[in-house]
Amino acid sequence: MITWKGDYAYLLWELITKDFRIRYRNMSLGVFWSLLNPLVLMAVYTYIFTKIFVNPIPHFNVYVLSGLITFSFFTTSLVTVTTSLVDNAAIIKRVPIRREIIPIASVLASIIHLVIQFLLLTCFVLAAGLGMTLNWLWLPFVWLLEVVFLIGIGMATSALNVFIRDVRYVVESANVVMFWLVPIIYTFAQVPAEAKDLYQYNPVAALILATHNIVLEGRAPSMVLVSKLAVVSFATLLVGWGIFKRAEKRFYDFL
Amino acid sequence: MNIIAVQGVSKVFRQKKGRRLLRDHVRDIVSRNQPDGFHALRNVSFTVSQGESVALVGANGAGKSTMLALICGLATPDEGTVEVHGPLAALLELSSGFHPDLTGRENVMLNAAFLGLHKRQALEKFASIVEFSEIESFIDQPLRTYSAGMAMRLGFSVAVHCDPALIIIDEVLGVGDSAFQQKCMERIHELRRDGKSLLCVSHSIPLVRELCSRAIWLHEGSVVMDGAVDEVMGPYEEFMLNPHGLRGGLRGAALPKLGARASSTD
């Protein structure tokens, strides 16, 4: 076996920018599309939940947008990372790079969208008169934990998708279920008391709860919440890495 | 010094068709019908030393591309070992790593990263890569506007600028025009003079004769002959002209005879 002696940092950067360029090059409005989807959903949900099912959540548009952005960061990156190895089969069958770099680059590329969408949220936060606090510095930290979780789960799903091409459809269905397992259109307070503890172990729910704390209440997320997010994220990374390492020997045969 | 050492290598593809859906897995479990798999390579051994130029020849499906994949470290053998010393530039499907929506420039930088160049090296060599490919005026156009020949020019140009110790050529020069093919051949000869090894897979007998001093003939995953290019290419050409007449002979009595001759030339 030979080892690849290139520059992984440079390769990673090239892969991340490639993803971003490809996604926006064929769109006349470019990055704007990244903002349109959450804006439309925010408008629809805000209308329904302030005019039809009237609810007491203050600043509902900001509440729903912060949930939607965080949720769509998870779902879109999970779908792209799941197909990343199959999409890059030409590369895997040609260059002996470490295969992990493909799903990792895929997840990191979606951070760019998160940041763009978050700038939009910031505009709504300021318009609502909520203001920014020093606790916003927590945001990159909880995002980082979510990225660790996504890389872990993405390594497992992308590797499985090489052998069984239906995995991406399973992931898409799981995302639909996930929407109702996270506090986007309801609040954590409405979750049944006996389920509250378990609920926080879902890293996507934990990330949205933390974002609500930081953005709407201007306070730091609780240590319990952050530690749950960290524990589940790193455990997932470990398991995902293990699955990936076992599977990668047969990638060539199945791609 | 051996640059490649292949020792008793076998490779079995469990499925001839790699792509699988859930229903295929279910069918396997339900029918309990374990497929035997497809032997792409059976107990293949050879070595390539520093500065040697070797051709892998054989009919379609003989296992040449699988052998290259094992040497390049893209797949793992089921039995045996493959050792490679030093960096290699595989000219495998040159433009396959290119993305149609990226410009020539972006594709060059991305491919240089894949082939192991550092950022500084890639920037330094960029001008020379473009100059060699002779497509300066299209370099900022998306790759989907390129013809197959232009994409190949760019791919070849990036690959030969990566300073490899071993060059692997897999039937890639076909789409270039004759002027560029000539230029590629000169470049390959130049690299050979610098002491680089060459491993060449081709169906073009004149190309093999021009570039290589030794040939390894694979048939259905086994080595039939391994020797000086003139010695191997004669029987190989004869076989290719009449594959069905000889096939029975290859499987049967002729094989040990040819095998014995091969080991004596080593």
Chai-1 contact restraints between the chains, C-beta under 6 A:
chainA,res_idxA,chainB,res_idxB,connection_type,confidence,min_distance_angstrom,max_distance_angstrom,comment,restraint_id
A,M1,B,G73,contact,1.0,0.0,6.0,A-B,restraint_1
A,I2,B,G73,contact,1.0,0.0,6.0,A-B,restraint_2
A,I2,B,V84,contact,1.0,0.0,6.0,A-B,restraint_3
A,K5,B,G116,contact,1.0,0.0,6.0,A-B,restraint_4
A,G6,B,G116,contact,1.0,0.0,6.0,A-B,restraint_5
A,D7,B,H118,contact,1.0,0.0,6.0,A-B,restraint_6
A,Y10,B,A113,contact,1.0,0.0,6.0,A-B,restraint_7
A,Y10,B,K119,contact,1.0,0.0,6.0,A-B,restraint_8
A,L11,B,A113,contact,1.0,0.0,6.0,A-B,restraint_9
A,E14,B,L110,contact,1.0,0.0,6.0,A-B,restraint_10
A,E14,B,A113,contact,1.0,0.0,6.0,A-B,restraint_11
A,K18,B,L110,contact,1.0,0.0,6.0,A-B,restraint_12
A,I22,B,D101,contact,1.0,0.0,6.0,A-B,restraint_13
A,R25,B,D101,contact,1.0,0.0,6.0,A-B,restraint_14
A,A90,B,S96,contact,1.0,0.0,6.0,A-B,restraint_15
A,A90,B,G97,contact,1.0,0.0,6.0,A-B,restraint_16
A,I91,B,G97,contact,1.0,0.0,6.0,A-B,restraint_17
A,K93,B,L74,contact,1.0,0.0,6.0,A-B,restraint_18
A,R94,B,L92,contact,1.0,0.0,6.0,A-B,restraint_19
A,R94,B,S96,contact,1.0,0.0,6.0,A-B,restraint_20
A,R94,B,G97,contact,1.0,0.0,6.0,A-B,restraint_21
A,V95,B,F114,contact,1.0,0.0,6.0,A-B,restraint_22
A,P96,B,C72,contact,1.0,0.0,6.0,A-B,restraint_23
A,P96,B,G73,contact,1.0,0.0,6.0,A-B,restraint_24
A,P96,B,L74,contact,1.0,0.0,6.0,A-B,restraint_25
A,I164,B,L22,contact,1.0,0.0,6.0,A-B,restraint_26
A,R165,B,L21,contact,1.0,0.0,6.0,A-B,restraint_27
A,D166,B,L21,contact,1.0,0.0,6.0,A-B,restraint_28
A,D166,B,L22,contact,1.0,0.0,6.0,A-B,restraint_29
A,K249,B,T76,contact,1.0,0.0,6.0,A-B,restraint_30
A,Y252,B,L74,contact,1.0,0.0,6.0,A-B,restraint_31
A,Y252,B,A75,contact,1.0,0.0,6.0,A-B,restraint_32
A,D253,B,F13,contact,1.0,0.0,6.0,A-B,restraint_33
A,D253,B,G18,contact,1.0,0.0,6.0,A-B,restraint_34
A,F254,B,G18,contact,1.0,0.0,6.0,A-B,restraint_35
